[in-house]
Amino acid sequence: MLPFGIWDVRKVIEAGKREAYVKYNDHFFEKLIESTQKTEDSFTRFVIVFDLEGYSFRQLTGKGCVDTALEIVKRFEANYPERLKTAFLINAPRVFSILFSLIKPLLTPRTLAKVQIYGPNSNKWKLALLNNIPADQLPSKYGGTQSLSFNVSKKRGTRIFKYVNSQKQARSEEHTSELQSHHEL
């Protein structure tokens, strides 16, 4: 689960941290791949959910924002295309179609077939998520039974995201520190 829509990527890029942000995304995908290899039932493919709630035209029009998104997609396509089982993009606003029209040509038909885009109608995307992800692995906000959720707080003008789940505190702290590192760029 990535609350991509509320990340202020434009602010990061305008602050001159574009390369650090791109490297953060590389690091995120490396960690994701590592985590799939550390489980008992070791699996090789993953499902990822991008929550685009809050994504706006402002994010799209910032100088370098589109180029940065395209760079991240190119890197993913070059390094991890077969690791992706499905990518769900949920709560996609209409403006996202502009960005996706630029991303589409960079994806192979095989990768493109793995991408599912849903607007703000949660009845549709919750059903799709539950058909692909066990309910106990999904936060309740997304139709599951997991008590995991995001808390957003501000620290010196920087948004800090924390996973909250009393049963998995160690995992929470690990993800929190990764997200804090990104948002303190």
N, C-alpha and C positions, 0 to 999 in steps of 0.2 A: 504494500500500500504506500503510495507516494502522493502526498497532498500537493502536487505540483502547481495547482491553480493559485495557491496562496503564497508561493515562494516569489519573492520579488527579484526575479532574475535580472530585470532591467537595471535595478539599482546596483546589483553586483557588477554588471558589465560597465555601467557608467562610472563606477568607482575604480575602473581599471583592473578588475579582478577576473577578466574573461578566461585567461589561461588557467587560473586556479579553479574556476568553476568547471571547465572542461576536464581538468585532471580529477576533480572531485567525482564527476560522473564516471570516469574511467575506473577510479577506485571503488565506487559503489558497485559497478558491475563485477569487478574482480572479487569483491567481498561476497556478492551474491553467488557467484560461481563456487567460491570456497565453501560457503555455507551448505551448498547442495552436496558437496563431497564429504562433509563431516558427519552426516547423519547415518544412522544404522542401516536404513534402507536406501542408501546412496542412490540418488536419482540424477539424471543428467540434464533434464529440461525444467524450466520454471514458468510459472504464470506470474505476470506482473500487472498491477492495477495502478493506473495514473488517475487520480481524482483531479479533474480540471476545474472544479468549482472555484470561482474567483478569478479565473484566467480572463484577461481583458484585452481590449484593443491596445491599451497602453503598453502591455507586455510585447505585443507584436510590432509596434511601431518604434520601439527604442532602437537607436543606432547600434547595430551589431547583434541584436536579439535574434533575428531570423538566421543570420550567419552562424551564430553560436549553436542554435538548435540544429541546424543542418550539419554542422561539424560533429555534434554528439551522435546524431543518427548515422552519419558516415562511419564513425568509429565503431559504433555498435554493429552495424551491418558488416564491416570488415572483420570483426573479431569474434562475434558471438551469435551469428544468425541461427545456427542449429541448436543453440541452448534454449531459445525461446519456444515455449509451447504455445502460449497465447498472451497477447497484450490487450488489456481492456483499458480503454480511455473512456471514463465515465464523467458525466456532468459537463460534457463538451459544449461550450457556447458556440453560437453561430460563427463568431469570428475565428474560431479554431479551424474551420474549413479552409480558410486562406492559408494558414500555416501548413496544414496537412497537404494541400495541393502542391506545395513546394517540396514537401518531404517525400511524397509518393514516388516520384521518379528515382529517388535514391535507393528505394527498397526493391529487392528482387521480388518477383511474383510469389515465390514461396513464403517469404517473410510477410509480404503484404496480406496474404491469405490468413495469417495468424493474428492480424490486428482487427479488433472489434471496437467500433466507436458508438457511444451512446450519449444522447443529450441528457437533459435534466430529469427525464421521466424515470424515477427510481424503480418503479414497478418493472420496467423492462430490463434495466441493467442488473438489478438484484437477482432476478430470475436467471439471467445469463451467468452471473458470478456463482450462484448456488449450483448451477449445472456443471460447473468446472472446478469449484473449490469446496471442500467439505465445510459445512456450517461451523464446525468447531475451530476452523482456521481463519474465519472471517470475523472482523469486528461487527458488533451489532449494528453500527451505523450503516454497514454495507450488506445487511440481511443475515448475518451469521449470529452465532451464539457467544463468540469470544468477547470478553470484556475489554479487550485492547482498544484504545482510542488515542487520539492525538490531543495534547494540551498545547496551546499556543500561548506563550508569554513574551513580553518584551524585556530585554535587558540592554540598557544603553542604546535604545533605538533598533536593536537587532531582534528579529523574531526567533524564538527558540522553540523547537518542537520536541515534545516528549511523548514517548509511548507510555501509556499508563495501564498496568496490569499487575495487580498484587501477586498473582501466581507466578509471574515470570519477571521478577524485578531485575535479575542479572541481565537478561536479554534487553530489558528496557534501558538499563544504564548504558549498555553497549551502543544501541541505536541512538540514544540521546546524545552521546558524545560525538558520534559521527555526524549527526545533524547539526549539533552546535558548531562543530568545526566548519561545516559548510556555511552556516549562516553568519559566522564571525569573519568570513573572508573579507 
